[in-house]
Amino acid sequence: MRSPRLAALELRRFGRGRLPRAALVALLLLPLLYGALYLWSFWDPYGRLDRIPVALVNDDKGATADGKKVTAGADITEGLRASRTFAWREVSSAEAREGVEDGTYYLSLTMPSDFSRRIASSAGDDPETGALQVRTNDANNYIVGQISRTVFSEVRTAASTKASRSFLDRIFISFADIHGETVKAANGADKLKSGIGKAEKGSQDLADGLTDAKKGSAKLSKGLKKLDSGAGELADGSKRVAEGTQTLADTVDGVADKVGPFLKDNEKTIGDTAQLVADSAGTVRAHLRTLVKTAPVAAKGAHAAAGTLDDVYGTRCTDAVPPDAACPDLKKARDAAADAARIADEVNTLVADQNGDLKTLDTNLATLQKQAQALADRAPHLSADLDDAVSRIDDLNAGAGKVAAGARTLHSGLGTAKGGAADLDSGVGALKTGAEDLSGGMYKLVDGSGKLAGGLHDGAGRIPDYDKQDRDRRTGVMADPVQLASRDLHHAPNYGTGFAPYFIPLSLWVGAMVAYMLIAPMNRRALAAGAPAWRIAVAGWLPVAAVGVLQTTALMAVLHWAIGLEMTRAAGTVGFLFLVAACFAAIVQWLNARFGAAGRILVLALLMLQLTSAGGTYPVQTSPGFFNAIHPFLPMSYVVEALRRLITGGGTEPVWTACAVLAGFTAGALALTALSARRHQVWTLDRLHPELSL
């Protein structure tokens, strides 16, 4: 007898009476108890959270910030009641605590009395964070506690975002104030730059004037040095001349009687000496004229430099508010110029005071020069004119004495003038250096003030000045800068759709397990008749596989039209489940055929292993290592993955892989069943009297 016929005969037994027919109907509808009822109960729990009673406590007393009333607790309460996330019940703190404890409320959310004050403190000196208080009780329901943590995390984020928007808005307003003040500072820096520029020009003019004064003082000092040197030579020479003329006069007067021979013997010496006196007198007269002309010019230049410095000091230090930073250096320069002017005045005064004597000295020098020149001219004839010579020698001696006295006075005055001129030149030099330093410092100050003004203008341009629209837009972004751009490639609309790949194969396995409780895994008639083992295996497998097809059809019809399961690939899903039912039937058949009554326990144990390692709820990677190890070797692992792609969408590679795996398990299970059938064709004592019977 062929296998299909044997299978038909096996199924025909269920048509003989009411009880067998009822058993067949129950067998067909059994997967609905696991698949449809389970999925129906889990179908959309998040869509019914508004039925969960939750205590809401608002103890917030409010606060004031920047003159505005802050009622964060009331705002959150109003938002929560409008959202209808849970069945909110506004109660007191004590009622909420007791309700969570006794199960009246699954959880509670409390806004403490200082909630608004803490949020408003962000504008003060001691900011604090506000705290929403959540009370849960896992003894009431663990899952509700997990759901509440997600919901209240969103509530906390929304409250934090609102508080951040208020805080950031105040910051942007402060930016606008800083921008305005920086613009004012930049304008002030522009004015400062202009004033310092004028001061820099004045300091440069001062430096130029002191440079000219330094040149004049240097010339004066150099000229006085030459005059002093010449006066020294004049004093020495006039002294020697006076001594010589005195000696000459004494000699002439003492030896008048002997002068003739003397003159005759010394005519040339007398002529040379007289010529020397005439030349020296001419040189002294020339130096006297130079001194008289130079002294007033030097005094005038020194006074001009001192006056210029005094004006600059008055403008920058005495009249300016606040005084210029260079005032100490300017004061030193002004005092040095005044000292130089005083010394120049002393020299000029000396020259002026001695002007009468100088004129007399010049007259005497002219006379001396004339007389000496005449004597030099007459020297060769002195012996012939002794009386005239004696008289002239006496006059020459008297004039030489006066010249020597005047030369000494002149040399002493020019020494003093030379020292004063040197001090004047040194002071004007120091003043010139200070003025140049001042000019350089003022130039740097001009450059620095320009950079300051430019930096302030640049800073003002960089400091934002937002209007209300810009502030609202920017505070919105900064208070919640990161948005989660979530894109679900293949969306499962509810829990039921997400869990269907897990519960459907479970129901089909249970269906096959119960089917082999009513249908023998191996046809006894075929065993007794000695039919081929493979035919016995197929004959025992086909009836349950057929029942599995009917179970699948009934289950998917109810899930789709009654509960609302939508499948991306409906035909593929149903066809794949036919293969699943056939595979599960083959595996359950072999376990029952090979191990007999103990096989039913193994079927249940294998179901548990598959449920815990298939990754139907949480990813298998989150399970202990044992379940990760057996995951690839059990058929339900592939069934769950394939059904996810068939129901919610995605690539079909896991589907084809699952088909190949299921086909392999089916063929392998049938082959093992055939081996078991061959063994059962030989009757043993264990078969006649089994150790265990279920």
C-alpha positions, 0 to 999 in steps of 0.5 A, spaced: 500 500 500 502 506 498 504 512 503 498 517 501 493 511 501 496 509 508 496 517 510 488 517 508 486 511 511 489 514 518 486 521 517 479 517 515 479 514 522 477 521 525 471 521 521 468 515 525 464 518 530 463 525 534 469 524 539 474 523 533 471 528 529 471 533 535 478 531 536 480 533 529 477 540 530 480 541 536 487 539 533 486 544 527 484 549 532 489 548 537 495 553 534 490 558 535 490 558 542 498 559 542 498 564 536 492 568 535 490 568 543 497 570 545 498 575 539 491 578 541 493 579 548 500 582 546 497 586 540 498 593 542 500 595 549 502 602 548 496 604 545 492 603 551 497 606 556 492 611 557 488 606 561 494 605 566 492 609 573 498 614 575 498 618 580 500 626 579 502 630 584 504 638 583 507 641 590 510 646 586 509 653 589 512 657 583 517 662 583 519 669 580 525 670 575 526 677 572 520 679 574 516 674 571 512 668 574 515 661 573 510 655 574 514 649 571 510 644 575 503 647 573 506 647 566 508 640 566 501 638 569 497 641 564 502 638 558 501 631 561 494 631 562 493 633 555 498 628 552 493 622 555 500 618 556 497 615 562 490 615 566 493 621 570 490 622 577 492 628 581 492 627 588 496 629 594 503 626 596 500 622 601 495 619 597 500 617 591 505 614 596 499 609 599 496 608 592 503 606 589 504 601 595 497 598 595 497 597 587 491 603 586 496 606 582 502 603 578 507 609 579 507 616 581 510 623 578 511 628 583 513 636 582 516 638 588 515 645 592 521 648 590 521 645 582 520 652 579 525 656 584 530 651 582 529 652 574 529 659 575 535 659 579 539 658 572 539 666 572 542 667 579 549 666 582 547 659 585 544 655 579 540 648 581 537 643 577 530 641 578 528 634 580 522 630 578 520 625 583 518 618 580 516 612 584 515 605 582 513 599 585 515 593 581 511 588 585 505 592 581 508 590 574 515 590 572 514 592 565 510 598 567 516 601 571 520 600 564 515 603 560 514 609 565 522 610 565 522 611 557 516 616 558 518 620 564 525 621 560 521 624 555 518 629 560 524 630 563 527 632 556 521 637 555 522 640 561 529 641 561 529 644 554 524 649 556 528 651 562 534 651 557 530 656 552 529 661 557 536 661 560 539 661 553 534 667 551 537 671 557 544 670 554 542 672 547 539 678 550 546 679 554 550 679 548 546 684 545 547 689 551 555 687 550 555 689 543 552 696 544 557 697 549 563 695 545 560 699 539 561 705 544 568 703 547 570 703 539 567 710 538 571 712 544 577 709 542 577 712 535 577 719 539 583 717 543 586 715 537 585 722 534 587 725 540 594 721 541 595 723 533 595 730 535 600 729 541 604 725 536 605 730 531 607 735 537 612 731 540 615 730 533 615 738 532 618 738 539 624 733 537 625 737 531 626 743 534 630 740 539 635 737 534 636 744 531 637 747 538 642 741 539 646 743 533 646 750 535 649 748 542 654 744 539 656 750 535 656 754 541 660 749 545 665 748 540 666 756 538 667 757 546 672 751 546 676 755 541 675 761 544 678 759 551 684 755 547 685 762 544 684 766 550 689 761 554 694 762 548 693 769 549 694 770 556 700 766 556 703 770 550 701 776 553 704 774 560 710 773 556 710 779 552 709 783 558 715 780 562 719 781 556 717 788 555 718 789 563 725 786 562 726 790 556 724 797 559 728 795 566 734 794 562 733 800 557 732 804 563 738 801 567 743 801 562 741 807 558 748 809 558 750 802 555 744 802 551 747 804 545 752 798 544 746 794 546 741 796 541 746 795 536 748 788 538 740 787 539 736 790 534 734 784 530 732 781 537 728 787 539 725 787 532 722 780 532 719 781 539 716 787 537 713 783 531 711 778 535 707 782 540 704 786 534 701 779 531 699 776 537 695 783 539 691 782 532 690 775 533 686 776 540 682 782 537 679 777 532 677 772 537 674 778 541 670 779 535 667 772 535 666 771 542 661 778 542 657 775 536 656 768 538 654 769 545 647 772 544 646 767 539 647 761 543 643 765 549 637 766 544 637 759 542 637 756 549 632 760 551 627 758 545 629 751 546 627 752 554 620 755 552 618 750 547 619 744 552 616 749 557 610 749 553 609 742 551 610 740 558 604 745 560 600 742 554 601 735 556 602 735 563 599 741 567 593 742 563 591 735 561 586 731 565 589 726 566 596 727 565 600 724 559 604 718 561 611 721 558 610 727 563 616 725 568 621 725 562 618 732 559 619 735 566 627 732 566 627 735 559 624 742 561 629 743 567 635 741 563 633 746 557 632 751 563 639 750 566 642 750 559 639 757 558 641 760 564 648 758 563 648 761 556 645 767 559 651 767 564 656 767 558 652 772 555 652 777 561 659 776 562 661 778 555 656 784 556 659 786 562 666 786 560 664 789 553 666 796 556 673 792 558 673 788 551 672 795 547 678 798 551 682 792 551 681 792 543 683 799 543 689 797 547 691 791 543 690 796 537 695 801 540 699 795 542 699 792 535 700 799 532 706 801 536 709 794 536 709 794 529 712 801 529 717 798 533 718 792 529 719 797 523 724 802 527 728 796 530 733 796 525 734 804 526 734 804 534 741 805 535 740 811 531 734 814 535 735 811 542 731 816 546 725 815 541 726 808 543 727 808 550 720 812 550 717 807 546 719 801 550 716 804 556 710 805 552 710 798 550 711 796 557 705 799 560 701 797 554 703 790 555 702 790 562 695 792 561 694 787 555 696 781 560 691 783 565 685 783 560 687 777 557 687 773 564 680 776 565 678 774 558 681 767 559 677 766 566 671 768 563 671 764 557 673 758 561 666 759 565 663 760 559 666 754 556 663 749 562 656 752 561 656 751 554 658 744 555 653 743 560 648 746 555 650 742 549 649 736 554 643 738 557 640 739 550 642 733 547 639 729 553 633 733 552 633 731 544 634 724 546 628 724 551 624 728 545 625 723 540 624 717 545 617 721 547 616 721 539 617 714 538 613 712 544 607 717 542 608 713 535 607 707 538 601 709 542 598 712 536 599 705 533 596 701 539 590 706 540 589 704 532 589 697 534 585 698 540 580 702 536 580 696 530 580 691 535 574 694 538 570 695 532 572 688 530 570 685 536 563 689 536 562 686 529 563 679 532 559 680 538 552 677 536 546 682 536 540 678 535 533 681 535 527 677 538 526 672 532 533 670 531 533 669 539 527 664 539 530 661 533 537 660 536 534 658 543 530 653 540 536 650 536 541 650 542 536 648 548 535 642 543 541 641 539 540 634 537 534 631 534 534 624 533 532 623 525 530 616 526 528 612 519 525 605 520 526 601 514 521 596 515 516 598 520 512 593 525 506 597 527 505 594 533 507 589 538 503 583 535 506 584 528 513 584 532 512 578 536 508 574 530 515 571 527 516 568 534 509 565 536 507 563 530 512 557 529 511 556 537 503 554 535 505 550 529 510 546 533 505 545 539 500 543 533 505 537 531 506 535 538 499 534 539 497 531 532 502 525 534 499 524 540 493 522 536 496 519 530 501 514 530 508 516 528 509 510 524 503 506 521 502 499 525 499 496 519 504 498 514 509 495 520 506 489 520 505 488 513 513 489 512 512 495 508 519 498 506 521 503 512 521 509 507 514 508 506 512 507 513 516 514 515 512 518 509 506 514 511 506 517 518 509 524 516 503 525 511 497 526 515 500 530 520 503 535 515 496 535 512 494 537 518 499 542 519 497 545 512 490 546 515 492 549 522 497 554 518 491 556 514 486 557 519 491 560 524 493 565 518 486 567 516 484 569 524 491 573 524 490 577 518 482 578 518 480 577 525 486 580 529 489 585 523 496 582 522 499 585 515 504 581 511 509 584 506 509 578 503 502 574 504 503 568 499 510 567 501 509 567 508 503 562 508 507 558 503 513 558 508 509 556 514 507 550 510 514 548 509 515 549 517 509 545 519 512 539 514 519 540 517 516 540 525 512 534 523 518 530 521 522 532 527 516 531 532 515 524 528 522 522 529 522 523 536 516 519 537 518 514 533 525 513 536 524 514 543 517 512 544 513 515 550 520 519 552 520 522 545 514 526 547 518 529 553 524 530 548 519 534 543 517 539 549 524 539 551 526 541 544 521 546 544 523 550 550 531 550 547 528 553 541 524 558 544 530 560 549 535 561 543 531 563 537 532 570 539 524 571 538 524 577 543 530 580 545 536 579 540 540 572 542 546 576 543 543 578 550 542 571 552 547 567 556 553 564 552 549 557 552 543 559 548 548 563 543 552 556 542 545 552 540 542 558 536 545 556 529 543 549 530 536 549 531 530 550 526 526 555 529 532 560 529 531 560 522 524 560 522 523 566 526 529 570 522 525 568 515 518 570 518 521 577 520 523 578 513 516 575 510 512 579 514 515 586 515 519 586 509 527 586 507 531 582 504 529 575 502 536 571 503 534 569 510 528 566 507 532 562 502 537 560 507 531 558 512 528 554 506 534 550 505 535 549 513 528 546 513 528 542 507 535 539 510 531 538 517 525 535 514 529 530 509 534 528 515 528 527 520 524 522 515 531 518 514 532 517 521 524 515 522 525 510 516 531 507 520 527 507 526 521 504 522 526 498 520 528 497 527 520 497 529 519 491 524 523 486 529 519 485 535 523 485 542 521 484 549 521 492 550 516 493 545 511 488 548 512 490 555 515 498 555 518 501 561 514 507 560 508 509 557 504 515 556 
